[in-house]
């Protein structure tokens, strides 16, 4: 990740981190739950449901990755403001 520049005040960055950390935890939980559902599909609609959870997992994974990268950038920005 490159050097991230922001005009946000330190307090806004800290508040954003405080709000985004639980969102990342929840999104990660959803990610793992969709993979677990993907692994445990049974029944007559196995293939369509299996593929649905696979697609959902991939979409949530992109969201989790984006959220984690944004948090890392904010944490990097706050570290620079503390220095």
N, C-alpha and C positions, 0 to 999 in steps of 0.2 A: 504494500500500500504506500502510495506516495505521500508527500507532505500535504496535509489538508489545511487550508486556510479558511477561517470563519470570522465573521464580524459579530457573532453571538457573544453576549456577555457571559462571564464565568458562571453566574447564577442560572442563566438559561441553559447552558450546557449541562451543569450539574442536575438541574431539574429534568432535562431530557433523558439523561442517563438513568435517573431514578425511575422514570416512567417506562423507559424502554426495556430495562432489565427484566421485569416481570413478564412483559410481552414476549421477549425472547424465550424465557423459560416455558411459557404456555405454548408458544409455537413449536418449540422443541418437543414438548410432550405430545402435541398433536402429530408431529412428524413420526415419532416413535409409535404412537397408537395406530397410525395408518399402516405402518409397516407390519405391526403385529397382526392387524386385521387381514392384511394381504397374505400373510403366512398361514392364517388359520381359517381361510374360507373353505366351506364345505357345502355340499348340496347341489341341487339340479341347475342352479345358475352360477356354478363355480367359475367358469371361464369369464363371463362378463363381469362378475363381481370382483374376481381376482384382478382383472385388467383395470377396473375402475379404481381400486385401491392403489394399484401400481401408478396410475396416472396421477391420482391425488397426492401420493407420496412425493412424486417428482415435482409437482407444482408447489407443495408446501416446502420442500427442500430449497427451492429457489428463494422463497420468501424468507426462510430462516437464514440462509446465507446472506441475503441482502441486509436483513436486520442486524445480524452479527457484525457485518462489515461497517455499517453505520455506527453501531455502538463503539466499535474499535476506533473509528475515526474521531468520535466525540471524546473518547477517553484519551486519545493522543492529543487532541486540542486542549483538553483541560490540563494535561501534564505540561504542555508548553506554557499555558497561562500561569501555572504555579511556579515555573522556573524564572 
